[in-house]
């Protein structure tokens, strides 16, 4: 599948940027922020359903990047994965602090968010988004729902089982099968992503 | 007892943070000692991270970038404080000039305090070793160290106010009755404020300095404080809702209990 790919040097560049951040280079932190703010903010708003909360978490994430960049080991993971994992982890922590009731109450906030303008299409490659969405669409619906409830709503397997009124064992199987299929669809294309 | 295969089956849920806490702990412990699971988890993490692309991309407010950079710059300043002290400089509202604010904040003790703290600790140890007859000097230094620690704590609290969302700072300059006085007022969007002043004349018996919030010629009273022997003082207060934007801050000398309408001379005044 053809993708709008980043230059080959981009991955190396992100690693170098994180190393520079670890040495206290503020400009490197600013470059990382500029490169990933839109996708990370989109992810955080999707999880938290609130622009204000998402901005707080985004700020917190990059302060953590500043403090913890020295812990980043390129042999154990990609910069993009490190950033997304950090952002998602912070957001899920905050979501779980709110509790399920608050989560439901803020469900309408999503409608107030503003989709990024066309001018930003250079920052987020439309083709990359389409690729991921297409891969998700290829999963059986029950697997896709299970992954989305865990990834974006921060639900545990037990919570998903209760929500979908399905046996816990079934949810575990769907989750495992969904991730394995996703790897089969996307795993060979990692280098095409930021 | 879980086997390697059992653990491997948990990896998908783990990268989605969907495991129960007990299972997650057990799995993490296993992964630390299992290269195959580590490698598998890393692969699954890379794939899972791509799901972020399926969310609608959104542009955050430009203030987020400013706040991040102001915050890391503050940490950087703090780290460098022992080798790069900075003199007071012009101070403006925090949102407009974040770099100057931190230079100015440094003038109020964070930088000098760290230097003084280290120097006095060295002096303390040396004195203790040399001569027991210097007990009085030790006591004096200990008191100063405690004061320095308190100063560092105050500076840290002020820094936290400034780096909070919507944090601002204003500088108050001494008027003709106290030309050597200066103060800084930091406050967050909830109105929680900290004032640090220095160079004030000692307050006469029964008198104290009082903070005022002035907006559209309306003078709203703040708390009172009494400076120490060196003319330094601080207070925490809650800024009235109507005075959080574009207000002028002033300090006057008033009866110790505070007054509702200013009666004394203005000693410190912010620019409008």
Interface residues (C-beta under 8 A of the other chain):
Chain A: X24 X26 X29 X30 X33 X34 X37 X38 X39 X40 X41 X42 X43 X45 X46 X51 X54 X55 X56 X58 X59 X62 X63 X66 X67 X76 X77 X78 X80 X81 X84 X85 X87 X88 X89 X92 X113 X114 X115 X116 X117 X120 X123 X124 X128 X129 X131 X132 X133 X136 X147 X150 X151 X152 X154 X155 X156 X157 X158 X160 X172 X175 X176 X178 X179 X180 X182 X183 X186 X187 X190 X193
Chain B: X9 X12 X13 X15 X16 X17 X18 X19 X20 X38 X42 X43 X44 X45 X46 X47 X48 X49 X50 X51 X52 X53 X54 X55 X56 X57 X58 X59 X60 X61 X63 X64 X65 X67 X68 X69 X71 X72 X73 X75 X76 X79 X165
